[in-house]
Amino acid sequence: MGEETWKTAITKIEPNKIAYKGYLVDDLMGRVPFSQVVFLLLRGELPSKEQGILMDAMLVSSVDHGATPPSALAARTVASGGAPLTTAVAAGISSINRFHGGAIEGCMRVLLEAVERKRSSGKDASTVAGELLDEYKASGKRVPGYGHRVHTEDPRSVRLFALAEELGLAGEYVEMAHAIRAAMKEKLGRDLPMNVDGAIATMLCEMDFPPEMSNGIFAISRSGGLVAQVYEEQTRMRPMRRIDPSAHEYDGPPERKVK
């Protein structure tokens, strides 16, 4: 008796032919941006024009955040020990977890629950957000996706929310994200901005992604920056150094505009 056949619906490989979800790779190449092919692999269909723009913006937003996040520090530390580039990048990816990148999934689950409550109860977003925040306060839990250790207004989040409005993709989840921020300001006395994890979570909810995929999307984005971080570590720094994240200074190109 032969081995049982198992199924995959992602990529079909034949002699001289490769197809992602039915689309020939050579038809996609040079015509469809990388970000939209990622959308295709994850969702099964190519995005609309508007979804494609938002997907691309999300991946750009998290490609790097300097040398201090856990993923960059882990990757640089492993590279400093003499590991090859791919091993060091893998170490960085492995550090993406609950408090670094992982807040996307947590925030998605909060937004999904809140919007479902709104729909089933007939209450408005403001009321539901206030009730949800009361519950979180009573249980000593923190709503993921809000606040940032560096930014008082995360420019990446501002841009993603603006794009969602411009593209006509801002719906109930964007409304709820804003309502939760307003509830925090009222009940906690603090205006906590939505960080990029929260903004990405909101956009993924609007585009009907499952929360289980969300941390992987962050990893896809951050992998580009990690390659740059590791290569710089290997080519500019001495091996086995003590990496103090607070001691670095930027010496790259000055601020410039996209033409």
N, C-alpha and C positions, 0 to 999 in steps of 0.2 A: 504494500500500500504506500503510495507516494505521500509526500508532505502536504499538509493542508495549505491551501492558498489563502493569503491574507490580503486585505484590501487597503488601498490608499487612494484618496481623491485629490491629491495635491498636484503632483507632477507626473506626466507620462513620458517615458524615455523609450525611443525606438532608434534603430540605426539612422543616423543623420537627421534626427528629429527630436526636439524637446518642446514640450507644451506645458505651460503653467495654467491649471484650471481651464484647459482647452485652448488657450492662446499660445501660438507658436512664439518661442523666445525671440527668434529673429524678426518677427513682426513687431514685437514689443520694443526691441532695442532701437533707440534713437527716436522713438515715437511716444513712448509712455514713460514718465519720470519714475525713478526708483521708488519714491514714496508711494506712488499709485500701484506699483507692482506688489509692494508690501501689503497694501490694502487688499489687492486681489487675492493674494495667498491666504490672508487671514479671514477675509469675508466671503470669498468665492466669486465675487463679481468686481469689475472695475468700478471705481467711484464715479459719481457725477462730477462735473467740472468743479462745482462748489466744494464738494467733499474732498476732492483731490487737492485743492488749494489749502484747505484746512489741515488735511493729513500731512502735507509737506511742511506747513508752518509748525505743526506739533513736533515733527522730527527735528527740525532746525532748532526749535526752542530749547531742547535738552541735550544738544550734541556735546556741550562742554560747559562747565561752570568753574573753571580754574583748577588750581592744584590742591585745593583744600578739601573737597568732598571725599568721603570714604573710598569711593571707587578709584579716584585718581591717586590717592595716597597709597592704597593697597597695590595698585598696578605699578606705581613708581618704586615702592619698597621691594616688590618681587623682582622688578627689572634691575634694581641696584644690587641685588644679590647675584646677578649674572644669568638670570633666566632669559630664554628667548622671548621675542616680542609677543608671540601668540599666547605663551604661558602667562606672561605678565598681564596681558589684556584679559585673559580668562579670570585671573585673580580679581581684577577690577570688577568684572561682571558679577562674580560670585558675591561681592560685597553689596550689591544692590538688594536691599532687603526692606524690612518693615519701616524703618525710619529714613531710608535713603532710596527714593524712587518707588518704594513699596506703598507710599501713601496714596498713590493713584488708585490702586484697587480698593483700599479702605474708603476713600472719598467717593468712589463710584457706588459702593454699596450703600453709603449714607444717602446719596442723592437718589438712587433707585428706590430705596425704602421711603424716602420723604415724598417723592412724586407719586408713588403708589398710594400712600396715605392720603395725599391731596385728592387724587382721583376717586378713591373709594369713600372718603368722608364728605366730599363736597366743600371742604374748607379751603380758604385761600392759602397761597404759599407762605404769607407772613405768619398766619396762625400756626400752620404746621411746623414751620421753622422754629417758632418760639416754643412749642410743645416739645419738639425733638431736643432742643438745647436744654430745656429744663430736665429732661430725662438723662441727658449726658452729664449734666452738673450733679444730679442726685447720685449717679453711679460713679462719679469721679473719673469719667472718661473724657478724652479730648477728641474733638471733631477733627479728623485728618484733613489735610489739604489747605489749612489756614495758618498764616503766620510764617515768617522767614527770619533766619538768623542774621541775614545781611540786609535784605530789602524791606523798606517800609511800604513800598508799592512795587511789586515785582513787574518789571517792564515786559516780561514774556507773557505774563497773564493778561496784562492790559491789552497787549496786541492780539492775543488769541480771542478774547471776548469781543474786541472791536471787529476782528475779521468775521466772527460768527454772525454778528449783527449785519455787517456789510454783505455777507453771502446769503443771508436769509436762513441761516441754520440755527439761530438762537431761539430755543423753544422753552419747554417747561423746566428743563434741567438748568439752563442759564438763569431763568427766573428764580429757581430754588436756591442756586448758589448765591445769588445776590441777597435773597431773603435770609439765608443763614448768617451771612456777614452782618446784615442789619440787626438781626436778633442778638448776635454776639456783642455788638456795640451797645445795644440797649441793656442787656442783662449782665454783661461782664464789665461794662464800662471801658472796653478796649476795642479799637477799630483794627481788627486783624485782617490784612489783605489776603486774598486767595493766592497761594504760591503756585508755581508752575505745575506741580503735581496735581493740585486741585483743579487748575484750569484745564489740563489735559484730561483729567477725569470727567469734567463737565462736557468737553467736546466729544469724548468717546461715548458718553451716555447719549448725547444728541445724535450720534451716528450709529447707535444700536450695537456697539461692541460688547461682548461679554466681559465682565470684570476680570475673569481669570486670565485674559490675554494681556491686561494692561501693563503689568510689570515687564513683560516681554517687549512691549512697544518701547518702553523707556530704555531697555537694554539695547535694542536696535539703534536707537538714537545715540546713546552715550558711547557705543562702541567706536564711533568715529573719533570722538574726542580722546578716548583712551589710547587709541593707536598713536595719536599726536603726542600725548603725555608720555607714553612709554618710549617712543622714538627720541624725544627730547632728553629724557632721563639717560638713555643709553649713549647719546652722542654729545651731550653737554656737561654731564655730571660725572664725578668720580665714583667708582664702585663702592659699595658698602658704606655709604655716608649716612649720618643721622639726619632724617628728614624732619625738619621743624616746619609745619604748615604755616605758622605765623611769621616766618622769617624771609619769605620769598618776596621779590618785587618784579613787576612786569617791565620788560625791556623790548617788547615787540613794536610793530608799526603804530604810529599815532592814530587817534580816532579818525575815521574816514567815512565817506558816504558811498552808498551803492549808486552806480551811474546807470 
